[in-house]
Amino acid sequence: SKESIRAKCLSYPDRAEQIKKPSAGKAGKYGKKTAGKTPPGKTGGVKKAKKVIKKQPSASIKKSLVSKEVMEALKENRREKREKREEEKSAEKKKGAKRKFSKVEKKEPKEVLSGKALKKARQAFDNQEYEVTVKVKKLWEKAREKGLAVDKKQEIISEIKGLIEGKISSLIFKHDLARVFQLILREGETAHNTFIIEELKPHVMELSKSKYGKFTVKCMLKHCSVAQRNIIFRALTGHFKKLTLHAHAVTVVDTFYNEYATSEQRTAMITEFYGKEFYLFRDNLSEHLSVVLEHHPTKKEALLGELLSLTQTFIEKGLTGYIIAQHLMLQYFLHGPSESIQELITEKLLDQLPNIVHTKEGSKIAQRCIWYGRVKDRKLIMRSFKGHVKDMACDPNGYLVLCAVFDTVDDTVMVRKMVLGEVTAELDALVMSISGRKLLRYLLAGRESSQTHTQVIESLRVGEGNAISKKAPEVRRGEILSAVSPAVITYCKENIESLLLDNSTASLIPLVVEHAKGDVGEVLTALISHLTSSDVMEQFPVHFALKKLLKMEGGVLGGMVLEQVDIPTICGWVDSNRGAWTVLRVIEGGGEVGELVGEIKEKGRES
């Protein structure tokens, strides 16, 4: 039996006692036992004796040590089992039944999901609030329908509020629920807004860094009260520097700084970028570095070091398009050393200039890049403006950058190809734009205070002392004027009627006649051909342009009027108030006016 076989195996002595001891050595090729000795004729150290480790007997040795009686008992046991299995097998064959295994159970096939069912199952497994999310999104779809009654919409929003109450912290970071919270903030009642803001207040920092949560924070800033906005400000205080350097959170900081922050809040935000010392001790601080340096002159080097590091980070990360980043960069460009500023003017910054010239701070940064930049940098700057010149010329800040180009760059041939070519090709857009007309006046009249504002002239004078420009300003301006004059004269001649429809555009005609280099007589001829009746003379833009032209030295227009317009037509102008004043100025201008005066007197006697 099994018990007797097991007992015999356990009673057998240990293998270690029966293993014979190995011989001390074997006969080598020298015919002697050499174990542990160096063969004759050989040199070397003494061999270390190997440590004999007793090992457990292997299965083959163990088998050889078992007695014959035990082996026969084992064989007999196996034989009995084999015969028993054969009998069972033959019995099953007779019955015609298949062999069954009691230990192995047949597995049922798993249900395979596909399509929408699989997607829902996965979402339900990943999202614990899956059912709530589905209900909320369905209600949101109803609430955003066009033409839905206000009462019905508020009922749906209240129902959404009931579903999400107490679960906002787990739902707010879901990308598909961000718009739901924005809907409640945008169109919900005051109680709904207050509920959302109070629930989200502890999560403002995390939401600002979220790809979709940042839109919820911006919506909170837009639709909350001043007191609630102050709560959000306090939640972000101390983290503005870290958030500004974050790819998503910078939009929240920039929106708050540019649209909602008060003067004190702006100062507090900017102070965080000056360093920990200024953040902790905020006495006599301002968002403008010049004011800070007046009260803390000894800290100039430390402050400029902080701003330089920030400026380099903004350029590397491509954050120069944000107002708060531009403000901090401008503080360094205004107060930093010129050598350091020149090192900042890299190709990476120059590629970003077209995106920042449309803001007040950005245009000043671009101007200083032109003033401090080397010759090759200026060429890269103008190349980056390709395709953007029209938009820059029509922008109240962008046109100032173009004025800096015309004042600074010595290579006027390159300026004509890269910048003036686009200016002259888009004269229609420039003439109809306020900023575009300012640029044309600056090109034609230069820094005349009657055509360009004094503050603009003063801001452009900052770049006069740069070490890169060598050409005399008068020579440079003359070359620029010669390049732009032919296109402007042609435009005025071909579009004289449209120019005379508005006061602002009509004022360009006297400017072109006075300053443009070329045959301006073509413009005057086109103007005179338009003066056909007293009704035209009564129009104020026409009267304004004629008044300016007739006051010019030389009386060129008066002589051309007497030559090209017949006497009866001029006498007809006298029938209107403004026409009569125009005729008077023609007569005062001198020339052969005797016949005209006699005709006018004769007409007066008849009337």
Disulfide bonds with the S-S distance in Angstrom:
none
